[in-house]
């Protein structure tokens, strides 16, 4: 679903980018980057949870905690 949103934003930004005001195009670029980060984070989270089934949950809890901290910091940087 997020990939559909990502490609829709990219299509609108590139297709009607010349007739849109500059600040609208910049806002769409911001939304596109935020969506790309969310997709990458969800992919990493999927692989970390899949790895926890292979090696045990205790070893992977540190990676999940690090990923959650990274997500919070990155979203805070995006919104500031």
Chimera marker file (.cmm) of the C-alpha trace (Angstrom):
<marker_set name="trace">
<marker id="1" x="0.000" y="0.000" z="0.000" r="1" g="1" b="0" radius="0.5"/>
<marker id="2" x="2.806" y="2.386" z="0.832" r="1" g="1" b="0" radius="0.5"/>
<marker id="3" x="4.488" y="1.618" z="-2.474" r="1" g="1" b="0" radius="0.5"/>
<marker id="4" x="1.314" y="2.598" z="-4.317" r="1" g="1" b="0" radius="0.5"/>
<marker id="5" x="1.285" y="5.878" z="-2.392" r="1" g="1" b="0" radius="0.5"/>
<marker id="6" x="4.968" y="6.356" z="-3.188" r="1" g="1" b="0" radius="0.5"/>
<marker id="7" x="4.537" y="5.832" z="-6.916" r="1" g="1" b="0" radius="0.5"/>
<marker id="8" x="1.412" y="8.005" z="-6.977" r="1" g="1" b="0" radius="0.5"/>
<marker id="9" x="3.248" y="10.896" z="-5.351" r="1" g="1" b="0" radius="0.5"/>
<marker id="10" x="6.178" y="10.442" z="-7.720" r="1" g="1" b="0" radius="0.5"/>
<marker id="11" x="3.850" y="10.371" z="-10.728" r="1" g="1" b="0" radius="0.5"/>
<marker id="12" x="2.022" y="13.541" z="-9.695" r="1" g="1" b="0" radius="0.5"/>
<marker id="13" x="5.275" y="15.319" z="-8.893" r="1" g="1" b="0" radius="0.5"/>
<marker id="14" x="6.858" y="14.438" z="-12.242" r="1" g="1" b="0" radius="0.5"/>
<marker id="15" x="3.767" y="14.652" z="-14.465" r="1" g="1" b="0" radius="0.5"/>
<marker id="16" x="2.398" y="18.010" z="-13.352" r="1" g="1" b="0" radius="0.5"/>
<marker id="17" x="5.557" y="19.323" z="-11.736" r="1" g="1" b="0" radius="0.5"/>
<marker id="18" x="6.016" y="22.117" z="-14.251" r="1" g="1" b="0" radius="0.5"/>
<marker id="19" x="2.632" y="23.714" z="-13.631" r="1" g="1" b="0" radius="0.5"/>
<marker id="20" x="2.567" y="23.240" z="-9.846" r="1" g="1" b="0" radius="0.5"/>
<marker id="21" x="3.832" y="25.953" z="-7.536" r="1" g="1" b="0" radius="0.5"/>
<marker id="22" x="7.316" y="25.342" z="-6.205" r="1" g="1" b="0" radius="0.5"/>
<marker id="23" x="6.262" y="24.891" z="-2.579" r="1" g="1" b="0" radius="0.5"/>
<marker id="24" x="3.661" y="22.226" z="-3.503" r="1" g="1" b="0" radius="0.5"/>
<marker id="25" x="6.314" y="20.291" z="-5.415" r="1" g="1" b="0" radius="0.5"/>
<marker id="26" x="8.653" y="20.564" z="-2.443" r="1" g="1" b="0" radius="0.5"/>
<marker id="27" x="5.932" y="19.313" z="-0.086" r="1" g="1" b="0" radius="0.5"/>
<marker id="28" x="5.284" y="16.332" z="-2.378" r="1" g="1" b="0" radius="0.5"/>
<marker id="29" x="9.009" y="15.587" z="-2.427" r="1" g="1" b="0" radius="0.5"/>
<marker id="30" x="8.997" y="15.640" z="1.385" r="1" g="1" b="0" radius="0.5"/>
<marker id="31" x="6.067" y="13.199" z="1.473" r="1" g="1" b="0" radius="0.5"/>
<marker id="32" x="7.816" y="10.980" z="-1.055" r="1" g="1" b="0" radius="0.5"/>
<marker id="33" x="10.994" y="10.841" z="1.041" r="1" g="1" b="0" radius="0.5"/>
<marker id="34" x="9.005" y="10.114" z="4.193" r="1" g="1" b="0" radius="0.5"/>
<marker id="35" x="7.135" y="7.293" z="2.456" r="1" g="1" b="0" radius="0.5"/>
<marker id="36" x="10.384" y="5.845" z="1.100" r="1" g="1" b="0" radius="0.5"/>
<marker id="37" x="11.823" y="5.830" z="4.613" r="1" g="1" b="0" radius="0.5"/>
<marker id="38" x="8.711" y="4.116" z="5.974" r="1" g="1" b="0" radius="0.5"/>
<marker id="39" x="8.922" y="1.412" z="3.307" r="1" g="1" b="0" radius="0.5"/>
<marker id="40" x="12.625" y="0.804" z="3.984" r="1" g="1" b="0" radius="0.5"/>
<marker id="41" x="11.996" y="0.664" z="7.728" r="1" g="1" b="0" radius="0.5"/>
<marker id="42" x="9.174" y="-1.827" z="7.329" r="1" g="1" b="0" radius="0.5"/>
<marker id="43" x="11.344" y="-4.025" z="5.115" r="1" g="1" b="0" radius="0.5"/>
<marker id="44" x="14.124" y="-3.984" z="7.729" r="1" g="1" b="0" radius="0.5"/>
<marker id="45" x="11.615" y="-4.753" z="10.477" r="1" g="1" b="0" radius="0.5"/>
<marker id="46" x="10.285" y="-7.703" z="8.475" r="1" g="1" b="0" radius="0.5"/>
<marker id="47" x="13.754" y="-9.202" z="8.102" r="1" g="1" b="0" radius="0.5"/>
<marker id="48" x="14.614" y="-8.638" z="11.753" r="1" g="1" b="0" radius="0.5"/>
<marker id="49" x="11.457" y="-10.393" z="12.916" r="1" g="1" b="0" radius="0.5"/>
<marker id="50" x="12.116" y="-13.229" z="10.462" r="1" g="1" b="0" radius="0.5"/>
<marker id="51" x="15.655" y="-13.552" z="11.831" r="1" g="1" b="0" radius="0.5"/>
<marker id="52" x="14.326" y="-13.735" z="15.360" r="1" g="1" b="0" radius="0.5"/>
<marker id="53" x="12.542" y="-16.954" z="14.440" r="1" g="1" b="0" radius="0.5"/>
<marker id="54" x="15.830" y="-18.449" z="13.250" r="1" g="1" b="0" radius="0.5"/>
<marker id="55" x="18.295" y="-17.403" z="15.956" r="1" g="1" b="0" radius="0.5"/>
<marker id="56" x="16.087" y="-16.800" z="18.961" r="1" g="1" b="0" radius="0.5"/>
<marker id="57" x="14.277" y="-13.762" z="20.220" r="1" g="1" b="0" radius="0.5"/>
<marker id="58" x="16.797" y="-12.749" z="22.861" r="1" g="1" b="0" radius="0.5"/>
<marker id="59" x="19.580" y="-12.131" z="20.350" r="1" g="1" b="0" radius="0.5"/>
<marker id="60" x="17.383" y="-10.054" z="18.073" r="1" g="1" b="0" radius="0.5"/>
<marker id="61" x="15.778" y="-7.880" z="20.746" r="1" g="1" b="0" radius="0.5"/>
<marker id="62" x="18.790" y="-5.559" z="20.679" r="1" g="1" b="0" radius="0.5"/>
<marker id="63" x="18.425" y="-5.106" z="16.915" r="1" g="1" b="0" radius="0.5"/>
<marker id="64" x="14.702" y="-4.403" z="17.258" r="1" g="1" b="0" radius="0.5"/>
<marker id="65" x="15.410" y="-1.833" z="19.964" r="1" g="1" b="0" radius="0.5"/>
<marker id="66" x="18.092" y="-0.183" z="17.825" r="1" g="1" b="0" radius="0.5"/>
<marker id="67" x="15.732" y="-0.080" z="14.842" r="1" g="1" b="0" radius="0.5"/>
<marker id="68" x="12.946" y="1.468" z="16.917" r="1" g="1" b="0" radius="0.5"/>
<marker id="69" x="15.312" y="4.140" z="18.254" r="1" g="1" b="0" radius="0.5"/>
<marker id="70" x="16.531" y="4.838" z="14.713" r="1" g="1" b="0" radius="0.5"/>
<marker id="71" x="12.948" y="5.184" z="13.488" r="1" g="1" b="0" radius="0.5"/>
<marker id="72" x="12.021" y="7.643" z="16.244" r="1" g="1" b="0" radius="0.5"/>
<marker id="73" x="15.132" y="9.767" z="15.640" r="1" g="1" b="0" radius="0.5"/>
<marker id="74" x="14.673" y="9.766" z="11.875" r="1" g="1" b="0" radius="0.5"/>
<marker id="75" x="10.968" y="10.681" z="12.057" r="1" g="1" b="0" radius="0.5"/>
<marker id="76" x="11.837" y="13.475" z="14.507" r="1" g="1" b="0" radius="0.5"/>
<marker id="77" x="14.438" y="14.775" z="12.041" r="1" g="1" b="0" radius="0.5"/>
<marker id="78" x="11.919" y="14.592" z="9.200" r="1" g="1" b="0" radius="0.5"/>
<marker id="79" x="9.320" y="16.586" z="11.104" r="1" g="1" b="0" radius="0.5"/>
<marker id="80" x="11.662" y="19.316" z="12.299" r="1" g="1" b="0" radius="0.5"/>
<link id1="1" id2="2" r="1" g="1" b="0" radius="0.2"/>
<link id1="2" id2="3" r="1" g="1" b="0" radius="0.2"/>
<link id1="3" id2="4" r="1" g="1" b="0" radius="0.2"/>
<link id1="4" id2="5" r="1" g="1" b="0" radius="0.2"/>
<link id1="5" id2="6" r="1" g="1" b="0" radius="0.2"/>
<link id1="6" id2="7" r="1" g="1" b="0" radius="0.2"/>
<link id1="7" id2="8" r="1" g="1" b="0" radius="0.2"/>
<link id1="8" id2="9" r="1" g="1" b="0" radius="0.2"/>
<link id1="9" id2="10" r="1" g="1" b="0" radius="0.2"/>
<link id1="10" id2="11" r="1" g="1" b="0" radius="0.2"/>
<link id1="11" id2="12" r="1" g="1" b="0" radius="0.2"/>
<link id1="12" id2="13" r="1" g="1" b="0" radius="0.2"/>
<link id1="13" id2="14" r="1" g="1" b="0" radius="0.2"/>
<link id1="14" id2="15" r="1" g="1" b="0" radius="0.2"/>
<link id1="15" id2="16" r="1" g="1" b="0" radius="0.2"/>
<link id1="16" id2="17" r="1" g="1" b="0" radius="0.2"/>
<link id1="17" id2="18" r="1" g="1" b="0" radius="0.2"/>
<link id1="18" id2="19" r="1" g="1" b="0" radius="0.2"/>
<link id1="19" id2="20" r="1" g="1" b="0" radius="0.2"/>
<link id1="20" id2="21" r="1" g="1" b="0" radius="0.2"/>
<link id1="21" id2="22" r="1" g="1" b="0" radius="0.2"/>
<link id1="22" id2="23" r="1" g="1" b="0" radius="0.2"/>
<link id1="23" id2="24" r="1" g="1" b="0" radius="0.2"/>
<link id1="24" id2="25" r="1" g="1" b="0" radius="0.2"/>
<link id1="25" id2="26" r="1" g="1" b="0" radius="0.2"/>
<link id1="26" id2="27" r="1" g="1" b="0" radius="0.2"/>
<link id1="27" id2="28" r="1" g="1" b="0" radius="0.2"/>
<link id1="28" id2="29" r="1" g="1" b="0" radius="0.2"/>
<link id1="29" id2="30" r="1" g="1" b="0" radius="0.2"/>
<link id1="30" id2="31" r="1" g="1" b="0" radius="0.2"/>
<link id1="31" id2="32" r="1" g="1" b="0" radius="0.2"/>
<link id1="32" id2="33" r="1" g="1" b="0" radius="0.2"/>
<link id1="33" id2="34" r="1" g="1" b="0" radius="0.2"/>
<link id1="34" id2="35" r="1" g="1" b="0" radius="0.2"/>
<link id1="35" id2="36" r="1" g="1" b="0" radius="0.2"/>
<link id1="36" id2="37" r="1" g="1" b="0" radius="0.2"/>
<link id1="37" id2="38" r="1" g="1" b="0" radius="0.2"/>
<link id1="38" id2="39" r="1" g="1" b="0" radius="0.2"/>
<link id1="39" id2="40" r="1" g="1" b="0" radius="0.2"/>
<link id1="40" id2="41" r="1" g="1" b="0" radius="0.2"/>
<link id1="41" id2="42" r="1" g="1" b="0" radius="0.2"/>
<link id1="42" id2="43" r="1" g="1" b="0" radius="0.2"/>
<link id1="43" id2="44" r="1" g="1" b="0" radius="0.2"/>
<link id1="44" id2="45" r="1" g="1" b="0" radius="0.2"/>
<link id1="45" id2="46" r="1" g="1" b="0" radius="0.2"/>
<link id1="46" id2="47" r="1" g="1" b="0" radius="0.2"/>
<link id1="47" id2="48" r="1" g="1" b="0" radius="0.2"/>
<link id1="48" id2="49" r="1" g="1" b="0" radius="0.2"/>
<link id1="49" id2="50" r="1" g="1" b="0" radius="0.2"/>
<link id1="50" id2="51" r="1" g="1" b="0" radius="0.2"/>
<link id1="51" id2="52" r="1" g="1" b="0" radius="0.2"/>
<link id1="52" id2="53" r="1" g="1" b="0" radius="0.2"/>
<link id1="53" id2="54" r="1" g="1" b="0" radius="0.2"/>
<link id1="54" id2="55" r="1" g="1" b="0" radius="0.2"/>
<link id1="55" id2="56" r="1" g="1" b="0" radius="0.2"/>
<link id1="56" id2="57" r="1" g="1" b="0" radius="0.2"/>
<link id1="57" id2="58" r="1" g="1" b="0" radius="0.2"/>
<link id1="58" id2="59" r="1" g="1" b="0" radius="0.2"/>
<link id1="59" id2="60" r="1" g="1" b="0" radius="0.2"/>
<link id1="60" id2="61" r="1" g="1" b="0" radius="0.2"/>
<link id1="61" id2="62" r="1" g="1" b="0" radius="0.2"/>
<link id1="62" id2="63" r="1" g="1" b="0" radius="0.2"/>
<link id1="63" id2="64" r="1" g="1" b="0" radius="0.2"/>
<link id1="64" id2="65" r="1" g="1" b="0" radius="0.2"/>
<link id1="65" id2="66" r="1" g="1" b="0" radius="0.2"/>
<link id1="66" id2="67" r="1" g="1" b="0" radius="0.2"/>
<link id1="67" id2="68" r="1" g="1" b="0" radius="0.2"/>
<link id1="68" id2="69" r="1" g="1" b="0" radius="0.2"/>
<link id1="69" id2="70" r="1" g="1" b="0" radius="0.2"/>
<link id1="70" id2="71" r="1" g="1" b="0" radius="0.2"/>
<link id1="71" id2="72" r="1" g="1" b="0" radius="0.2"/>
<link id1="72" id2="73" r="1" g="1" b="0" radius="0.2"/>
<link id1="73" id2="74" r="1" g="1" b="0" radius="0.2"/>
<link id1="74" id2="75" r="1" g="1" b="0" radius="0.2"/>
<link id1="75" id2="76" r="1" g="1" b="0" radius="0.2"/>
<link id1="76" id2="77" r="1" g="1" b="0" radius="0.2"/>
<link id1="77" id2="78" r="1" g="1" b="0" radius="0.2"/>
<link id1="78" id2="79" r="1" g="1" b="0" radius="0.2"/>
<link id1="79" id2="80" r="1" g="1" b="0" radius="0.2"/>
</marker_set>
